[in-house]
Amino acid sequence: MFDPLVVKPSYTFGEVLPGGETQTVEFKSGDGGRRGDTIGVVKDKASRYIGAFLNSCGGVVLFGVEDDGSVAGCEVSDAQRTQITKARHDPNPAMQPQLEAV
């Protein structure tokens, strides 16, 4: 089970998540320094972590969270939100991304 202080239903911009990254929790800044390219970062980074999590005890990648645990958020356009929402309805039950507006 994930720490409920880190993996929770909602986050506040600027809050610092306690405990930092673990074997099952990975933080990624929302656009990886590529302003507005959240989908690109998800495609570049997520598959690596998802594969590792699926081959171990599971895990979560929190995009929009800096390495120090501070919630920075990320820019997501309406089109990107639609892409993420479609991914949520993927028939593969092993990977069901959640999208939370902060």
Beta strands, then each sheet from edge to edge (+ up, - down):
strand 1: 25-28
strand 2: 60-63
sheet 1: 1+ 2+
end
